[in-house]
Amino acid sequence: MSADRFSLAGRVVAITGGAGLLGGEHAHAVAEAGATPALLDVDGEAAQRRAEEVGRGAFGLAADVTDEASLRTARDAIVGRTGRIDCLINNAARNPKVEGSGLAASTRLEQMPLTEWQRDLDVGLTGAFLCARVLGGRIAAAGDGGAIVNVASDLALISPDQRLYRVEGLPEDEQPVKPLTYSVVKAGLVGMTRWLATYWADRGVRVNAISPGGVEAGQPDEFQVRLAERIPLGRMARRDEYRAAIVFLLSDASSYMTGHNMVMDGGRTVW
Ligand SMILES: NC(=O)c1ccc[n+]([C@@H]2O[C@H](COP(=O)([O-])OP(=O)(O)OC[C@H]3O[C@@H](n4cnc5c(N)ncnc54)[C@H](O)[C@@H]3O)[C@@H](O)[C@H]2O)c1
């Protein structure tokens, strides 16, 4: 088997949430495989800075995935600059992080403001729908094949273990939780993956999901130890450990795979 199957040479890959922790990793991954990454983020300056770090022709653009007009402008800018779009990584999300004091108590079912519920779904689900329509639509219409990867999570498959997020000494009704929206968005993305995979199969556009486990990114030691106990491989992921999977899913190496959810979680969902 030739390693050329993993090549993305000459392809242009749009990455939403490109300025974030994993967005930059996806950009490095596809650039190493020969593609030009277009990093889209609501924070356009951060996307440009990240693109400069990645180099190899990567460029950043301001785009809000919840705003269809903004996505059309970004699509036209990508096509104006490179002449094409071959792949899309739907990666943007509101991703409440466990850092410092951890998650907020307002993530609890009883306390979550309706505006927060709506905003999480807007970015995570409506955003992926609009990106599929505007950017995926361009890929499908070009008639040149292509691939889409939706970034889900191990929490698309299992419920968050809320014991992980407990804060010692707080009353039960103030204990923070991973919000319901995260599970709904991620499970929804897996459903969207299957739907789009069949919808665009006849256009040769493959659509798959990846479900990463938690990435080590400066979370408190106590949290990391608790989480590691629930992971057969005994640790969180390093930030660069999804690069090869992204290249596999976007390249011809996975030419007979569509509608699949690739779970890479250190074995967490197997336990
Ligand atoms: N980090 C993890 O441990 C982990 C684990 C599993 C899955 N994931 C998923 O991976 C993806 C990336 O996660 P991350 O940790 O890099 O998150 P992150 O918060 O570091 O990055 C998300 C990016 O999305 C951008 N964004 C937010 N709203 C946007 C909008 N309306 N339009 C355009 N961009 C917008 C943000 O500005 C940010 O740069 C998310 O879908 C997340 O749920 C992350």
The ligand as a Gaussian input file, in Angstrom:
#p B3LYP/6-31G(d) Opt

LIG

0 1
 N      -10.669000      19.624000      23.925000
 C      -11.192000      18.434000      24.203000
 O      -10.816000      17.775000      25.173000
 C      -12.247000      17.865000      23.291000
 C      -12.654000      16.525000      23.475000
 C      -13.630000      16.004000      22.633000
 C      -14.195000      16.800000      21.661000
 N      -13.793000      18.090000      21.522000
 C      -14.407000      18.888000      20.471000
 O      -13.383000      19.351000      19.607000
 C      -13.760000      20.603000      19.060000
 C      -12.674000      21.625000      19.343000
 O      -12.503000      21.711000      20.745000
 P      -11.416000      22.659000      21.395000
 O      -11.034000      22.047000      22.677000
 O      -10.377000      22.990000      20.395000
 O      -12.315000      23.938000      21.704000
 P      -11.867000      25.456000      21.808000
 O      -12.861000      26.105000      22.704000
 O      -10.398000      25.567000      22.157000
 O      -12.052000      25.998000      20.326000
 C      -13.304000      26.235000      19.794000
 C      -13.162000      27.371000      18.785000
 O      -14.442000      27.597000      18.184000
 C      -14.566000      28.973000      18.006000
 N      -15.975000      29.332000      17.890000
 C      -16.895000      29.427000      18.872000
 N      -18.055000      29.866000      18.380000
 C      -17.872000      30.062000      17.055000
 C      -18.710000      30.526000      16.005000
 N      -19.972000      30.910000      16.237000
 N      -18.192000      30.591000      14.755000
 C      -16.896000      30.242000      14.518000
 N      -16.054000      29.814000      15.485000
 C      -16.548000      29.725000      16.735000
 C      -13.919000      29.609000      19.233000
 O      -13.579000      30.974000      19.009000
 C      -12.713000      28.699000      19.419000
 O      -11.569000      29.203000      18.758000
 C      -15.104000      20.957000      19.690000
 O      -16.135000      20.545000      18.834000
 C      -15.088000      20.131000      20.962000
 O      -16.377000      19.886000      21.449000
 C      -12.825000      18.634000      22.301000

